[in-house]
């Protein structure tokens, strides 16, 4: 059993119990093969909640600042997380994510680019899907901000709504194709609930 699976099996009952998590659409998760899991981002709790509802190993992409702290860097390494330098196209992070997808793994990220980002969604998830032909799995996380957000902390019931995978044929990830696919992904995520 991998470190990720051990952590997931330990943390899943805790997270799902504390927050009485309602999960809808789990049957849409492909259990094998490359997969880009993408969702909205309202809290630092999001990757933990997503890991608790996606029943397979996911290599999460996280901001490189998390790797500055030795114990956290060690733990992130054991679960196969991928650091990304924000603010531009991090070629190393994209290459690591694509390599994981080409090995048939799942990669998870939050295209908003940061918690409660107000601008357009970033194109990274779409670019990875286009480069590898991996489907995009839209996930909507609800009420997470109330659980652990700026100025709030509590244990409200949470929901994770998982949509049908968006099939993506392998293609050159041009800016135009990536923007079009990102807009489609964002619409799919937001259509899952409010």
C-alpha positions in Angstrom: 0.0 0.0 0.0 1.4 3.4 -1.0 1.8 6.2 1.6 -1.0 8.1 -0.3 -3.4 5.2 0.1 -2.5 4.8 3.8 -3.1 8.5 4.5 -6.3 8.5 2.4 -7.7 5.5 4.3 -6.8 7.2 7.6 -8.1 10.7 6.8 -11.2 9.8 4.8 -13.3 8.6 7.7 -12.2 11.5 9.8 -13.1 14.1 7.1 -16.3 12.4 6.1 -17.3 12.0 9.7 -16.5 15.5 11.0 -18.1 17.2 8.0 -20.9 14.7 7.3 -19.8 14.8 3.7 -22.5 14.2 1.1 -20.9 12.7 -2.1 -22.8 12.6 -5.3 -21.5 11.2 -8.6 -18.7 9.0 -7.3 -19.7 6.4 -9.9 -18.4 8.8 -12.5 -14.8 8.4 -11.3 -12.7 6.2 -13.6 -10.8 3.9 -11.3 -7.9 3.3 -13.8 -6.2 5.2 -16.5 -5.1 8.8 -16.8 -7.4 11.4 -15.3 -7.3 15.1 -14.6 -9.4 15.9 -11.5 -10.3 19.6 -11.4 -12.5 21.5 -9.0 -13.4 24.9 -7.5 -11.1 26.2 -4.8 -12.6 27.9 -1.7 -10.4 26.6 1.2 -7.1 24.9 2.1 -9.3 22.0 3.1 -10.2 21.4 -0.6 -7.4 18.8 -1.5 -8.1 16.8 1.6 -11.8 16.7 0.9 -11.2 15.8 -2.8 -8.8 13.0 -1.7 -11.5 11.7 0.6 -14.1 11.4 -2.2 -11.9 10.3 -5.2 -11.3 6.6 -4.6 -7.9 6.4 -6.2 -4.4 7.9 -5.8 -4.3 11.5 -7.0 -1.1 13.5 -7.5 -2.2 16.9 -6.3 -0.5 20.0 -7.7 0.2 22.6 -5.0 1.9 26.0 -4.7 5.7 25.6 -4.2 5.6 27.7 -1.0 4.3 24.6 0.8 7.7 22.9 0.1 9.6 25.5 2.1 8.8 23.7 5.4 10.8 20.6 5.9 8.1 18.4 7.6 5.5 19.5 5.1 7.9 19.0 2.2 8.6 15.4 3.4 4.9 14.6 3.7 4.1 16.1 0.3 6.8 13.9 -1.2 5.4 10.8 0.4 2.0 11.4 -1.2 3.3 12.3 -4.6 2.3 15.9 -4.7 3.7 18.1 -7.4 5.0 21.6 -6.6 4.2 24.5 -9.0 5.7 27.9 -9.1 2.7 30.2 -9.5 2.6 33.2 -11.8 3.7 31.6 -15.1 4.0 28.4 -16.9 6.0 26.1 -14.6 7.5 23.7 -17.2 8.9 21.4 -14.5 5.5 21.0 -12.8 3.7 20.5 -16.1 6.2 17.9 -17.1 5.9 16.0 -13.8 2.1 16.0 -14.1 2.1 14.9 -17.7 4.5 12.1 -16.8 2.1 10.9 -14.0 -0.8 11.0 -16.5 1.2 9.0 -19.1 1.8 6.4 -16.4 -2.0 6.1 -16.0 -2.2 8.1 -12.8 -4.6 10.8 -11.7 -3.6 14.4 -11.3 -5.6 16.8 -9.2 -5.6 20.6 -9.3 -7.7 23.7 -8.8 -7.8 25.8 -12.0 -8.8 28.9 -10.1 -5.1 29.2 -9.3 -5.7 30.1 -5.7 -8.3 30.1 -3.0 -11.2 32.3 -4.1 -9.4 33.6 -7.2 -11.6 36.1 -8.9 -10.0 36.0 -12.4 -10.4 33.5 -15.2 -9.5 29.9 -14.5 -6.0 28.9 -15.4 -5.5 26.7 -18.5 -3.2 24.1 -16.9 -5.8 21.3 -16.4 -6.9 21.7 -20.0 -3.3 21.7 -21.3 -2.5 18.5 -19.5 -5.7 16.8 -20.7 -5.0 17.9 -24.3 -1.3 16.8 -24.2 -2.2 13.3 -22.9 -5.8 12.6 -24.0 -6.7 12.2 -20.3 -10.4 12.9 -19.5 -11.2 15.9 -17.2 -13.3 15.1 -14.1 -15.2 18.1 -12.9 -15.7 18.3 -9.1 -17.7 20.9 -7.2 -17.0 21.3 -3.5 -19.7 23.1 -1.5 -19.6 25.0 1.8 -15.9 24.3 2.3 -15.2 28.1 2.9 -17.5 27.9 5.9 -15.5 25.0 7.3 -12.1 26.5 6.9 -12.0 29.8 5.1 -10.7 33.3 5.7 -12.3 34.4 9.0 -14.3 31.2 9.5 -13.8 27.8 11.0 -16.4 25.2 11.8 -17.8 21.8 11.0 -20.8 22.4 8.6 -22.0 19.6 6.4 -20.0 19.6 3.2 -20.8 18.2 -0.3 -18.7 16.9 -3.1 -20.5 16.7 -6.4 -18.7 14.8 -9.1 -19.7 15.2 -12.8 -19.3 13.0 -15.7 -15.8 13.0 -17.2 -15.2 15.3 -20.2 -13.6 13.2 -22.8 -10.6 15.0 -24.4 -8.9 13.8 -27.6 -5.1 14.1 -27.6 -4.2 17.3 -29.4 -1.6 20.1 -29.5 -2.5 22.2 -26.4 -2.8 25.5 -28.2 -3.8 28.6 -26.2 -7.2 28.7 -28.1 -8.0 25.0 -27.5 -6.9 25.2 -23.9 -9.0 28.3 -23.2 -12.1 26.7 -24.9 -11.6 23.5 -22.8 -11.0 25.5 -19.6 -14.3 27.4 -20.1 -16.1 24.1 -20.7 -14.6 22.6 -17.6 -15.5 25.7 -15.5 -19.1 25.6 -16.8 -19.3 21.9 -16.0 -18.0 22.4 -12.4 -20.3 25.3 -11.7 -23.3 23.4 -13.2 -22.9 20.7 -10.5 -24.6 22.8 -7.7 -24.6 26.0 -5.8 
